[in-house]
Amino acid sequence: MLQAIGLTSTPRRARPPAVDDLTFEARPGHVTALLGAPGSGRTTALRLMLALEQGRGVTYFRGRPLHRIAHPAREVGALLGDVPGHPARTARGQLRMLCAAAGVPASRADELLEVVGLAGLGKQRLGNLSLGMDRRLGLASALLADPHTLLLDEPAAGLSPRDSSWLYGLLRTHAARGGTVLYTTGDPKEAARTADRVVTLEEGRLVADQAAADFARTRLRPRVAVRTPQAVRLGALLGKEARAGRRSVEVVPEGGNRLSVYGSNCAEIGETAFRHGVLLHQLADEIGDMGPAASLAEQPASPGPERLPATATATATATATASESVPEPTLAPTPTPTPIPAPSSSPSHPARSPLRPLRYELRRAFGTRSTLLILVAVLGTSAALAALLTHTGAASLTALAAWPGLLPLPPAAFGAGLLGALSFGDEFRYPALAASRGTSPRRLGLLLAKLTVSAGTALALAALTVCANFLLLRLLYGGELTQLPPGLTGAAASWAALSVGCAWAGLLGAGVFRVTTAGVAAVLAVPVAVAPAVQHLLTGPAARSMVGLPSRMRELMWLRLPGEADQWLLAAMRLVAQPVGVAMTLSLPALLCAYLLTGLRRKARW
């Protein structure tokens, strides 16, 4: 059961709150509609329930608030708008990535694709999906962890009648399995037709909480829709006969040749038109809205049969929809969700990171073509620069790294920084984790996974670049110009440290400022701004030598180290003492502290 108690949004700029002291409940085994005109606060109410909006009040999901549920994705599935995924990612790749976040097997993605009717479109990219397909994929994302409660914001908006019928059939099936379904809508007739209970909002306040049958009887009014080229004459005739028979009949012109007649029926109107020779183009019973904001309740028409006057849906459309053979979807066998223990009296601290962060990050990083394109671009650019540098007589190490003096960074290091920036930049640009309800792109578990994957990718890119350049130069110029110089171990360590440092600088910069360009700027700032300042300090007249540092450090240690340790320590110190090394050593802790302060000092947002 879902229980919303006293939900109140935070007012903005002296305006009244969008939701004001909202209290209601949605029962398991039932479909509940949250009805309201645009601006009534129905979407804000859902966001308050999911802690996506700041405000007061509490929402209990089967007796527990959301922050006390260890794995919220297994309790609540949500669909708020379109699927927030990278447009270049495939539908199957999107679901498999979210499977890792929810901690369910990857095979669950194929099961859900079949359930929502997208089994043959798993390789379709998100950017090419139609609105109906996107909505089906959103439902699959919400159902991944087999949640008990579904929260959906206008799930049928813009869908065709056939897709709407399928969607509500799926929601009805979920409720029949004992689940709780709550969706928002602005169409009162749709709410009366598809829900078991209707909760009506007006200006953020609760207006009514009724069973669907009571709502249809008290809030909807039967009428007869008439279309005739003699609308004015027929309206006058109906009014004259109603007065003569002392009957309460209301005739409302709807514009053009349309009339809405209240208090009569098709038989009486048809007989009147026949007696007076009035031609009729349409005569049908309908249901009109008497809700708080009837004129705003209609949704935009989707392509299909022509719609009738405001606050009405053509009977011909409803009949055509009902006559279509739309089988009710049946949920495929789903894995039994891991039972969640009841909350104890002591405070709990559930993890909010993806349950399998490393697997999630690997699928995120290599699920689009961006990573492959960057790798190919880096290798191609490095090969061209290596050939050009060797032709101009540059040193072998400079040619292998493809690092001319005019560039602040070699292509491999810049590519590693760009991949690191995309790691967090795409996370905020396409917030797929927000759809799983229970993960946060700023959690430490996800940060460690991103640091690991970005470091591994940077090392692989650095090694591939050097190997490819070595083979190319050996092919072009022979073995004489590609002899490996002495001190290769230190150079390799410097190369690896530079690549990993750039990747982490880009990742943390994008994580702090929530945009990819900020991560790229952080990568370039290290050699362009920080390194010259460090070099000025290191080579200034007041700089002092640190000769003999390894021996002095050995005297402070209790543990006796072998003599080779001095060489390794000295090599590490020389590596760090380089201007770029010192700049990276100073920049990374600063970015990490900024990330921790901006991401963890306040209450985590989903």
Secondary structure, 3 states (H helix, E strand, C coil): CEEEEEEEECCCCCCCCCCCCEEEEECCCCEEEEECCCCCCHHHHHHHHCCCCCEEEEEEECCEEHHHCCCHHHCEEEEECCCCCCCCCEHHHHHHHHHHHHCCCCHHHHHHHHHCCCHHHCCCEHHHCCHHHHHHHHHHHHCCCCCCEEEEECCCCCCCHHHHHHHHHHHHHHHHCCCEEEEEECCHHHHHHHCCEEEEEECCEEEEEEEHHHHHHHHEEEEEEEECCCHHHHHHHHHHHHHHCCCCCEEEEEECCEEEEECCCHHHHHHHHHHCCCCCCEEEEEEEECCCCHHHCCCCCCCCCCCCCCCCCCHHHHHHHHHCCCCCCCCCCCCCCCCCCCCCCCCCCCCCCCCCHHHHHHHHHCCCHHHHHHHHHHHHHHHHHHHHHHHCCCCHHHHHHCCCCCCCCCHHHHHHHHHHHHHHHHHHHCCHHHHHCCCCCCCHHHHHHHHHHHHHHHHHHHHHHHHHHHHHHHHHHCCHHHCCCCCHHHHHHHHHHHHHHHHHHHHHHHHHHCCHHHHHHHHHHHHHHHHHHHHHHHCCCCCCCCCCHHHHHHHHCCCCCCCHHHHHHHHHHHHHHCHHHHHHHHHHHHHHHHHHHHHHCCCCCC
